[in-house]
Amino acid sequence: MDIVGFLKSQFICHLLICYIFIVSGLIINFIQLLTLILWPINKQLFRRINCRLAYCISSQMVMLLEWWSGTNCTLYTDPESYHKYGKENAIVILNHNFEIDFLCGWNFCERFGVLGSSKVLAKKELSYMPIIGWMWYFLEIVFCKRKWEEDRKTVMQKLLNLRDYPENFWFLIHCEGTRFTEQKHEISMQVAEAKGLPKLKYHLLPRTKGFAVTVQCLRNVVSAVYDSTLNFRNNENPTLLGVLNGKKYHADLYVRQVIHILIPFWHTGLRIPLEEVPEDEQECSNWLHKLYQEKDAFQEEYYRTGTYPAVPIVPPRRPWTLLNWLFWALLLLYPLFKLLINMINSGSSLTLASFAFVIVMASVGVRWMIGVTEINKGSTYGNNDNKQKQK
């Protein structure tokens, strides 16, 4: 292992990275709170400012993937569609198989300049989480309780609020609702058998109601749907802890612009507006199920050949994630080191013990934050037998 790789694997470096992320994140959350005074005066200015503030937080995570880990991200897509990415509003359908798939989705957004304004459909519990959850609150992220009878009205209202959003945005959605595990897949395929739906080998059945409502509410606002399938080469099993340790992964992301259900899916070079996605809820549901059958076939092809049926493109890294992180590092590390030197010079046993306690608590906090992304500690959503009631 070279000296750089050795340093990246050291816990003290991880603590410093997390210190910068946590302190800068809380500072930005506080600034976001202050921007609330703009909402009744100039809502669009409030939104533009919060897009930039959100970028200051989320880009630090992307920096870890792009610059610290050095993970390679190859995009497989139609060259004609490639030039439209980042220049239009879009719904992005993502598979949910890996611990860092959310980070790769953010990386996709960053490469095309929509990271700060990207939206997601997230569980309500995340809105209470400092930094990321609070950032999402000010970004008008759509939160749900995963109880559709209670969620429908709230989700529709939040989505309708985005119709006059001043920035280009991508709405990232995991239609499976939860991360893939063998147990959840087994239960999901029992549901497929009960409903007479074709079984999937590499995905859970999509939960169609949320997608149908998203299409309905964002019609005439969003220009297209991007179907995105993520995989990693050489059977890599990427983790956030691996990224933090500087481990380099090789991601392949297949993106195709989705088309009308009546047109064969293999015409991926065509671009059909979102308006041509079926508007009727049942037709939209059938359309989404067909899409996931296609995603399963592409996944099968990738496992067999190690590639996707499209042109490989490596979008260039932009420097802004690294520059943003360096700004916060320079701003926050100096007072930290000055405080540490003063504490050591004081010679006080109580002071040093207090500092050691803070370090221990920080390490516990870092491990907890990483644990949130781990598959074996993921939510139990999708594990229950009553999911046979899903639509």
Buried (B, 14 or more C-beta within 10 A) or exposed (E): EEEEEEEBBEEEBBBBBBBBBBBBBBBBBEBBEEBEEBEEEEBEEBBBBBBEBBBBBBBBBBBBBBBBBEBEBBBBBBEEBBEBBBEBBBBBBBBBBBBBBBBBBBBBBBBBBBBBBBBBBBBBEBBEBEBBBBBBBBBBBBBBEBEBEEBBEBBBEBBEEBEEBEBBBBBBBBBBBBBBBEEBBEBBBBBBEEEEBEBBEBBBBBBBBBBBBBBBBBBEBBBBBBBBBBBBBEEBEBBBBBBBBBBBBBBBBBBBBBBBBEEEBEEBEBBBBBEBBBEEBEEBBBBBBEBBBBBBBBBEBBEEEEBBEBEEBEBEBBEBBBEBBBEBBEEBBEEEEEEEEEBEEEEEEEEEEEBEEEEEEBBEEBEEBBEEBEEEEBEEEBBEEEBBEBE
